[in-house]
Amino acid sequence: MKWYTAVGVKLESADGAFCVRTGSGVKNLLGAECYVWNTLLWSFVEESEIYGRMAWLLKLSFPKQPEKTKISREEFAYCLRRLLTRGLAVCREDETAEGAAEALLKAAEVACVGRTWGERFLLFCGYAAEGMPLRYSLQAFQKLPEEKTHKQLLRDIRGKGTAGFSMKEIGEEQRGAVLELYRKKLLFIQSVKEGSIG
């Protein structure tokens, strides 16, 4: 089976374009590429399930805008190939998602998602504006249990900044922690070394 995941860190651009920073620079995503990339972000998805998952996410995101959820399989396939060619998605053959994830992460450089205090405050305000209870809104300032458990590892990764933290710098036992942090949306795969995965 082939498993796919997204590569890169989403950026906010001044003109509103959907941009992703990878190890080789900043790239714009156009049209349905944005949806395919978001479908693969923070997950390892089997090839035959990507299209259905993307369609489901689009229906959730645009419940009253059916025109935005109509992406043909041909357009989807084109966008997936384009993401792979541009290094914004990677693929690995393996029997399980865990096996594919391990292989991909061994060849990866990762970066922290970390929110600043200002971003957390804006998130808190957004929750409050939506009418969420104060108790729920305050969660914007709380750290996830994984952030506390893997505090030193996150500090080491954060210390590398935008250059990315090479997975070669850690031992086998810490790769499981990195996979857990990735799945909890605390890390991005910033880049994957070409030729080191199959």
C-alpha positions, 0 to 999 in steps of 0.5 A: 500500500502507498501512504501519503503525508503533506510536507511544509509549513503553512504561511500567511501571505500579505496578499492572501495566497495559500503559501507553504514553506519547505526546506527549499523555499516558499511555494504557492498552492493553487486551486484544489492543491490547497485542499489535497495538501490540507487533507494530507497534513498531520496524517498518513493516508492510504492512496485509495482513501485520499479522494474520499477523505478530501471530499468529506473534509470539503463538505464539512468546511463548505456545507452550504457551498456545493460548488466548492466541493465538486472536484473531479478525480482527474483534477484531484490526481493532477493536484496530487502529482503536482504536490509530489513533484514539488516536494509538498507531499511524500509517499511511502510504500508499506503494509501499515501507516506506522511503518510508512510514518517511521520510514518517512520521519527517519528521512525528515526535518521537522519544525514546531507548530508552536503558537505565540502568546498573541496567537493564543490570545486571538484564539481565546478571543475567537472562542469567546466571540463564538459564545463558547464557555469561558472554561472552554475558551481558556484552553487556548492558553493551556499546553497539551499533555504531550507538550509537557511530556516531551518538553525537552525534545520540543525545545531542541526542535524549536531551537533549530528554527526555520532550518528544521530539525533533522531526525538523524539527530535523535535516537530510535526511542525518540522517533515514536515521540516525534510521531506522536507530536506530529499526529497531535499537530505540534510538528510539521514535516518541513522537508524530506531528504530526496532519495532516502525514502522509497 
